[in-house]
Amino acid sequence: MKRNIISKVLFVPVIALAACTGNYMDINRNPYGVDKGQMQTDGYAASAAMKALCSCVISTDVNTTQLTDALLGSVCGGYYATSNNGFANTIDNFNPTDNWTNVLMSSDQIIPKLYANLSELRGLTDDENLLAIANIIKVCAMNRVTDTFGPIPYSQIGLDGKIQVAYDSQQSVYDLMFEELEDAIATLGGSSVRTIPASIDPIYGGDLDKWCRFANSMKLRMAMRIVYADREKAQLMAESAVSTADGGYGVMLSNADNAQLPSSAFGKDGNPLRVSVRYNTPAGCLTGGDSHVAADIICYMNGYEDPRRSKYFIEAEWEGYQFAGMRRGIEIPSKDEIGHKYSGVNIATDSPLQWMNAAEVAFLKAEAAAVFGFNMGGSAQSFYEQGIRLSFEQWGASGADAYITDSERVPERYTDPDGKNSYGETLSTVSVAWQDDEYVQERIITQKWIANFNIGHEAWCDYRRTGYPHLIPATAEGNKSNGVVDSSLGARRMPYPQAEYTNNAQYIQQAVAEHLGGADNMATRVWWDCNPDIK
């Protein structure tokens, strides 16, 4: 697919977004589902609505996914670098235009589609299990939105069929999301029917127990997200999430529990993230076009001699380099002459879209226990090592035992094969082998970050929350924010869509003034981004 998303393809969706979400469509009218005749088919309507809901977490629409994940989440999280020098305004360079930053809130493929199909499903069925699962999906999708912008419209969306409503503080959004997850778990756990039809559920094939474990895992993820903002609430949610007392389901324990959208839900071109990183690939090139692997993650994995590298990356085209990443936040070199030589992202056409995996859950428990003293039902070291083993298993890599015990190797310094953007400082002196020392949080988050490759929004959240892993800063020439964004701290959030100031002026101005301190830019911190050690 040869497209220039900025000058051609993206321009069309942006007009559509203004029409769909700028005017805040009536979500009781669902333009994303099937016609009324098809709705009469037994079971078809609910299945269509559920599959549409699932496509709103990480969108199956390629242009949407590129702008939310390839060019935003995975860039800010240190996984990808934008490698198309035809892009004059990028998130890497901290000078993106509105049509790059507004998508998670403005795209007709996310919030309008999500709530239209929720409304559709509620009108089709009173099956409590289906509706509980739908609410878990809603939380999963909208959590990405609030973590990108901070305060968002949430509690009042859909009350009268509209999404042009007041903003909630991010703390209020999290409180409501916790309640919704707990209600869903109680409903699913209390049901005498332990399955729903597999055809309705593309994630778990109708297994309610797995949905309970996923919902609890989301509770744990969110609990650790807010740990510096509300430690008491974080501990309560984290400990209740992992508990199996009194019939509790606990969290994900194996890769069979992983939450992922299978390839059967994609279009003919396959995994949308794969397609998006390969936009504008030069003829004869195997590594990709608009996005390549960032120098950050390759420096860590090269230094650790990580056996997962061949699973994650396509080999570089630079002579003498097996895996070589591109530095983020630079003057982007010519894609056709230079950029295509860096390592590509190794995603197969039929690779699933990952929402959450068991390895991440193990690392969440390790951090909760080691850093904050929460009761996770085991030792931090055992959870940490379990997380590494689960990741190796997930990716089909061997050598986990040797990797876990390595106390010598550390991340390598970045040497740019092009010779222009090397970084002479050591990123980290932390090795893989477990030590309960002053670097324990860095060690855990670094391995969690490696295990979560391609789940860019989670990596970006962890980086903002903890400061780990240490990432390579933007160059002076590459930081085009006019002093707004600190090159080392990176983007802390995305600005609200410009259309909100026209179509939802009262509520957005109130949100910016009351919840963001009056500054709607990429340097403003969201509520939970308050770690006192990150300055």
TORMILUM-585485 format. One line per 10 residues: for each residue x, y, z of C-alpha. Coordinates in nm, 3 decimals. Example, Ala and Ser with C-alpha at 12.3 -4.5 7.8 and 13.67 -1.06 7.14 Angstrom:
# residues 2
1.230:-0.450:0.780; 1.367:-0.106:0.714
This chain:
# residues 535
0.000:0.000:0.000; 0.175:0.313:-0.125; 0.026:0.609:0.052; 0.148:0.940:0.179; -0.063:0.967:0.491; 0.005:1.332:0.548; -0.055:1.491:0.211; -0.319:1.253:0.076; -0.479:0.980:0.283; -0.486:1.153:0.620
-0.650:1.465:0.479; -0.967:1.277:0.392; -1.018:1.113:0.733; -0.958:1.445:0.909; -1.251:1.600:0.724; -1.459:1.297:0.818; -1.353:1.326:1.180; -1.468:1.684:1.200; -1.802:1.576:1.064; -1.839:1.271:1.288
-1.697:1.379:1.619; -1.654:1.752:1.594; -2.032:1.781:1.573; -2.078:1.494:1.818; -2.300:1.252:1.638; -2.597:1.092:1.809; -2.452:0.763:1.929; -2.795:0.602:1.934; -2.766:0.592:1.554; -2.502:0.334:1.466
-2.335:0.386:1.126; -2.076:0.119:1.203; -2.297:-0.189:1.234; -2.522:-0.384:0.997; -2.857:-0.293:0.847; -3.186:-0.370:1.017; -3.257:-0.670:0.801; -2.932:-0.832:0.905; -3.005:-0.739:1.265; -3.294:-0.980:1.265
-3.065:-1.276:1.209; -3.039:-1.467:1.534; -2.710:-1.386:1.706; -2.567:-1.194:1.411; -2.630:-0.847:1.550; -2.470:-0.911:1.889; -2.169:-1.071:1.720; -2.129:-0.773:1.486; -2.154:-0.525:1.771; -1.902:-0.713:1.987
-1.650:-0.740:1.706; -1.691:-0.371:1.631; -1.629:-0.293:1.998; -1.310:-0.498:1.996; -1.183:-0.300:1.697; -1.193:0.018:1.907; -0.917:-0.074:2.155; -0.633:-0.079:1.903; -0.814:0.013:1.586; -0.827:-0.229:1.294
-0.842:0.078:1.066; -0.486:0.116:0.940; -0.472:0.494:0.919; -0.611:0.523:1.272; -0.365:0.268:1.408; -0.073:0.439:1.243; -0.154:0.768:1.411; -0.241:0.626:1.754; 0.023:0.354:1.785; 0.300:0.362:1.525
0.351:0.739:1.524; 0.244:0.815:1.882; 0.246:0.539:2.144; 0.540:0.340:2.015; 0.740:0.656:1.944; 0.686:0.807:2.289; 0.748:0.464:2.443; 1.088:0.417:2.279; 0.994:0.134:2.041; 0.968:0.306:1.701
1.125:0.604:1.528; 0.950:0.794:1.251; 1.167:0.743:0.944; 0.988:0.925:0.662; 1.167:1.255:0.602; 0.864:1.372:0.407; 0.693:1.435:0.742; 0.767:1.793:0.845; 0.571:1.774:1.171; 0.604:1.467:1.391
0.557:1.359:1.749; 0.925:1.258:1.751; 1.012:1.622:1.683; 0.751:1.756:1.927; 0.592:1.971:1.655; 0.298:1.758:1.535; -0.006:1.914:1.375; -0.355:1.861:1.513; -0.431:1.580:1.270; -0.146:1.378:1.425
-0.237:1.428:1.790; -0.617:1.438:1.789; -0.692:1.088:1.665; -0.755:0.894:1.987; -1.021:1.149:2.073; -1.144:1.257:1.729; -1.130:0.951:1.507; -1.468:0.816:1.407; -1.309:0.472:1.451; -1.272:0.500:1.828
-1.511:0.692:2.058; -1.813:0.725:1.825; -1.777:0.367:1.704; -1.730:0.239:2.059; -2.035:0.410:2.205; -2.257:0.353:1.902; -2.199:-0.021:1.928; -2.239:-0.017:2.305; -2.577:0.148:2.254; -2.659:-0.103:1.981
-2.570:-0.398:2.201; -2.773:-0.268:2.494; -3.073:-0.239:2.266; -3.028:-0.590:2.130; -2.977:-0.796:2.442; -3.025:-0.806:2.815; -2.759:-1.077:2.852; -2.564:-0.956:3.154; -2.253:-1.146:3.053; -2.233:-0.983:2.710
-2.292:-0.639:2.856; -2.029:-0.695:3.126; -1.772:-0.794:2.862; -1.868:-0.489:2.656; -1.795:-0.267:2.955; -1.453:-0.426:3.005; -1.374:-0.350:2.641; -1.495:0.007:2.688; -1.262:0.057:2.984; -0.971:-0.090:2.791
-1.032:0.145:2.497; -1.106:0.460:2.694; -0.815:0.407:2.932; -0.585:0.469:2.636; -0.772:0.793:2.567; -0.748:0.933:2.920; -0.383:0.835:2.950; -0.312:1.029:2.631; -0.501:1.349:2.714; -0.577:1.345:3.089
-0.929:1.472:3.165; -1.183:1.347:2.911; -1.560:1.328:2.869; -1.654:0.997:3.027; -1.921:0.972:3.295; -2.184:1.154:3.090; -2.117:1.009:2.746; -2.426:0.837:2.617; -2.665:0.956:2.886; -2.873:1.137:2.624
-2.716:0.981:2.316; -2.449:1.252:2.289; -2.074:1.262:2.339; -2.047:1.642:2.347; -2.052:1.653:2.724; -1.857:1.778:3.025; -1.507:1.655:3.098; -1.426:1.449:3.405; -1.102:1.485:3.598; -0.867:1.197:3.526
-0.897:1.086:3.887; -1.274:1.065:3.846; -1.233:0.872:3.521; -1.010:0.619:3.694; -1.247:0.585:3.988; -1.537:0.510:3.755; -1.332:0.269:3.548; -1.237:0.074:3.860; -1.606:0.053:3.951; -1.699:-0.065:3.604
-1.435:-0.337:3.606; -1.540:-0.457:3.950; -1.907:-0.463:3.848; -1.820:-0.661:3.535; -1.615:-0.912:3.734; -1.898:-0.955:3.985; -2.147:-1.015:3.705; -1.931:-1.262:3.515; -1.813:-1.437:3.830; -2.166:-1.474:3.963
-2.310:-1.611:3.642; -2.426:-1.972:3.646; -2.341:-1.989:3.274; -1.964:-2.001:3.229; -1.950:-1.936:2.856; -2.106:-1.731:2.581; -2.114:-1.837:2.214; -1.758:-1.842:2.081; -1.869:-1.671:1.760; -1.958:-1.358:1.957
-1.623:-1.327:2.134; -1.310:-1.284:1.917; -1.084:-1.239:2.220; -1.152:-1.542:2.442; -1.394:-1.752:2.244; -1.665:-1.714:2.509; -1.457:-1.810:2.816; -1.590:-1.596:3.103; -1.316:-1.702:3.345; -1.055:-1.552:3.112
-1.253:-1.230:3.087; -1.252:-1.210:3.467; -0.876:-1.258:3.478; -0.829:-0.994:3.207; -1.051:-0.745:3.391; -0.853:-0.804:3.711; -0.531:-0.760:3.516; -0.659:-0.426:3.385; -0.736:-0.333:3.747; -0.377:-0.415:3.838
-0.235:-0.219:3.544; -0.446:0.083:3.636; -0.365:0.050:4.005; 0.006:0.074:3.936; -0.058:0.363:3.700; -0.196:0.576:3.985; 0.040:0.459:4.257; 0.218:0.794:4.292; -0.108:0.991:4.278; -0.320:0.779:4.514
-0.117:0.508:4.681; -0.397:0.396:4.913; -0.639:0.339:4.624; -0.362:0.175:4.421; -0.291:-0.077:4.696; -0.658:-0.156:4.745; -0.716:-0.217:4.375; -0.390:-0.406:4.320; -0.436:-0.645:4.610; -0.801:-0.711:4.527
-0.710:-0.777:4.163; -0.467:-1.059:4.240; -0.671:-1.216:4.518; -0.823:-1.560:4.465; -0.981:-1.572:4.809; -1.354:-1.637:4.832; -1.372:-1.753:4.472; -1.177:-1.463:4.322; -1.040:-1.522:3.973; -0.710:-1.340:4.012
-0.509:-1.217:3.715; -0.352:-1.361:3.401; -0.106:-1.638:3.479; -0.020:-1.791:3.142; 0.004:-1.690:2.779; -0.325:-1.869:2.721; -0.478:-1.574:2.910; -0.327:-1.306:2.683; -0.577:-1.049:2.559; -0.529:-1.007:2.185
-0.736:-0.948:1.875; -0.676:-1.232:1.627; -0.600:-1.193:1.258; -0.950:-1.314:1.170; -1.071:-0.967:1.277; -0.845:-0.785:1.030; -0.904:-0.688:0.671; -0.736:-0.848:0.371; -0.408:-0.665:0.435; -0.366:-0.823:0.778
-0.230:-0.673:1.098; -0.288:-0.296:1.073; 0.024:-0.210:1.270; 0.231:-0.412:1.024; 0.075:-0.229:0.731; 0.124:0.111:0.889; 0.499:0.076:0.958; 0.544:-0.034:0.596; 0.370:0.262:0.435; 0.596:0.423:0.172
0.855:0.143:0.179; 1.125:0.200:-0.088; 1.135:-0.053:-0.370; 1.332:-0.363:-0.280; 1.352:-0.273:0.090; 1.247:-0.524:0.356; 1.267:-0.306:0.666; 0.971:-0.072:0.618; 0.896:0.286:0.531; 0.730:0.536:0.765
0.852:0.369:1.086; 1.162:0.176:1.188; 1.277:0.035:1.522; 1.402:0.297:1.768; 1.762:0.301:1.881; 1.651:0.283:2.244; 1.516:-0.071:2.253; 1.787:-0.208:2.025; 2.057:-0.063:2.252; 1.909:-0.243:2.549
1.850:-0.571:2.370; 2.186:-0.569:2.190; 2.363:-0.503:2.517; 2.180:-0.789:2.686; 2.231:-1.010:2.378; 1.860:-1.075:2.403; 1.749:-1.389:2.213; 1.417:-1.220:2.128; 1.580:-0.972:1.890; 1.520:-1.182:1.580
1.154:-1.217:1.681; 1.112:-0.841:1.726; 1.331:-0.689:1.455; 1.411:-0.720:1.087; 1.787:-0.709:1.035; 1.940:-0.376:0.938; 2.073:-0.303:0.590; 2.382:-0.127:0.725; 2.700:-0.320:0.657; 2.847:-0.458:0.978
2.526:-0.421:1.182; 2.281:-0.701:1.250; 2.031:-0.488:1.443; 2.056:-0.110:1.435; 1.791:0.136:1.549; 1.718:0.493:1.445; 1.739:0.763:1.708; 1.409:0.936:1.781; 1.382:1.314:1.782; 1.638:1.391:1.513
1.646:1.568:1.181; 1.501:1.271:0.990; 1.740:1.161:0.713; 1.633:1.066:0.363; 1.416:0.758:0.387; 1.513:0.631:0.043; 1.887:0.683:0.092; 1.944:0.640:0.467; 1.631:0.573:0.673; 1.541:0.238:0.517
1.873:0.088:0.630; 1.773:0.075:0.998; 1.610:-0.234:1.147; 1.242:-0.286:1.074; 0.956:-0.398:1.296; 0.903:-0.772:1.257; 0.525:-0.815:1.250; 0.362:-1.089:1.044; 0.045:-1.036:0.843; -0.141:-1.270:1.078
0.014:-1.147:1.405; -0.256:-1.060:1.660; -0.296:-0.711:1.802; -0.179:-0.734:2.162; -0.387:-0.565:2.431; -0.220:-0.718:2.736; -0.007:-1.022:2.810; 0.070:-1.241:3.109; 0.433:-1.128:3.117; 0.324:-0.769:3.184
0.104:-0.888:3.469; 0.393:-1.073:3.631; 0.608:-0.758:3.613; 0.325:-0.551:3.759; 0.315:-0.786:4.056; 0.694:-0.773:4.088; 0.695:-0.393:4.102; 0.399:-0.376:4.339; 0.571:-0.614:4.580; 0.932:-0.496:4.553
0.887:-0.119:4.533; 0.564:-0.052:4.722; 0.532:-0.351:4.955; 0.189:-0.455:4.829; 0.076:-0.812:4.900; 0.085:-0.987:4.563; 0.080:-1.340:4.700; 0.443:-1.422:4.630; 0.796:-1.286:4.608; 0.896:-1.002:4.377
1.186:-1.205:4.241; 0.964:-1.498:4.146; 0.723:-1.266:3.963; 1.011:-1.090:3.785; 1.165:-1.412:3.661; 0.823:-1.548:3.570; 0.765:-1.238:3.356; 1.084:-1.300:3.160; 1.001:-1.668:3.106; 0.647:-1.587:2.995
0.777:-1.336:2.743; 1.031:-1.581:2.599; 0.754:-1.839:2.570; 0.517:-1.590:2.408; 0.770:-1.500:2.142; 0.899:-1.853:2.088; 1.252:-1.767:2.200; 1.493:-2.000:2.380; 1.756:-1.922:2.643; 1.542:-1.770:2.918
1.733:-1.940:3.201; 2.071:-1.805:3.090; 1.924:-1.461:3.030; 1.766:-1.444:3.377; 2.096:-1.519:3.554; 2.314:-1.276:3.353; 2.464:-1.021:3.593; 2.731:-0.885:3.356; 2.575:-0.749:3.038; 2.431:-0.396:3.029
2.276:-0.186:2.750; 2.515:-0.065:2.483; 2.581:0.296:2.393; 2.422:0.417:2.074; 2.644:0.442:1.770; 2.454:0.572:1.470; 2.554:0.378:1.157; 2.497:0.703:0.965; 2.750:0.874:1.193; 2.535:1.179:1.268
2.322:1.104:1.571; 2.524:0.886:1.807; 2.470:0.918:2.182; 2.781:0.885:2.393; 2.626:0.836:2.735; 2.549:0.501:2.898; 2.175:0.444:2.912; 2.185:0.212:3.211; 2.424:0.009:3.424; 2.150:-0.234:3.528
2.191:-0.599:3.429; 1.916:-0.860:3.400; 1.983:-1.082:3.703; 1.759:-1.010:4.000; 1.892:-0.792:4.280; 1.672:-0.630:4.541; 1.872:-0.309:4.542; 1.825:0.060:4.470; 1.779:-0.022:4.102; 1.502:-0.275:4.150
1.228:-0.063:3.994; 1.445:0.022:3.694; 1.529:-0.346:3.647; 1.164:-0.452:3.660; 1.034:-0.177:3.432; 1.313:-0.231:3.180; 1.229:-0.599:3.142; 0.858:-0.521:3.135; 0.926:-0.267:2.859; 1.117:-0.522:2.654
0.843:-0.781:2.703; 0.572:-0.536:2.595; 0.724:-0.456:2.255; 0.463:-0.308:2.018; 0.229:-0.213:2.305; 0.355:0.141:2.280; 0.100:0.322:2.493; 0.182:0.106:2.793; 0.553:0.173:2.745; 0.489:0.548:2.723
0.278:0.538:3.042; 0.547:0.351:3.234; 0.813:0.593:3.114; 0.610:0.892:3.230; 0.518:0.727:3.559; 0.859:0.589:3.659; 1.124:0.748:3.437; 1.224:0.402:3.318; 1.373:0.278:3.102; 1.621:0.558:3.042
1.561:0.669:2.683; 1.783:0.861:2.443; 1.682:1.229:2.439; 1.598:1.423:2.126; 1.881:1.614:1.966; 1.887:1.993:1.984; 1.808:2.009:1.612; 1.538:1.744:1.643; 1.345:1.915:1.921; 1.122:2.154:1.728
0.888:2.242:2.014; 1.024:2.597:2.056; 1.117:2.519:2.414; 0.785:2.369:2.522; 0.897:2.005:2.554; 1.209:1.900:2.744; 1.422:1.676:2.522; 1.493:1.431:2.804; 1.146:1.418:2.958; 0.971:1.385:2.622
0.601:1.432:2.556; 0.389:1.397:2.870; 0.048:1.409:2.696; -0.114:1.514:2.368; -0.304:1.842:2.316; -0.679:1.827:2.283; -0.828:1.832:1.931; -0.864:2.185:1.800; -1.225:2.108:1.706; -1.307:2.077:2.076
-1.243:2.449:2.121; -1.510:2.517:1.860; -1.764:2.244:1.925; -1.725:2.186:2.298; -1.579:2.519:2.403; -1.732:2.556:2.748; -1.637:2.214:2.872; -1.287:2.195:2.729; -1.190:2.537:2.862; -1.316:2.431:3.202
-1.112:2.108:3.186; -0.792:2.286:3.087; -0.831:2.551:3.356; -0.936:2.323:3.640; -0.750:2.000:3.571; -0.445:2.092:3.362; -0.348:2.420:3.523; -0.430:2.617:3.210; -0.175:2.462:2.974; -0.296:2.234:2.695
0.032:2.120:2.544; 0.267:1.822:2.521; 0.464:1.921:2.832; 0.166:1.931:3.068; 0.148:1.632:3.302; -0.160:1.420:3.352; -0.290:1.354:3.703; -0.101:1.033:3.772; 0.228:1.165:3.627; 0.349:1.296:3.961
0.652:1.086:4.058; 0.858:1.325:4.272; 1.183:1.186:4.130; 1.096:1.290:3.773; 1.173:1.658:3.728
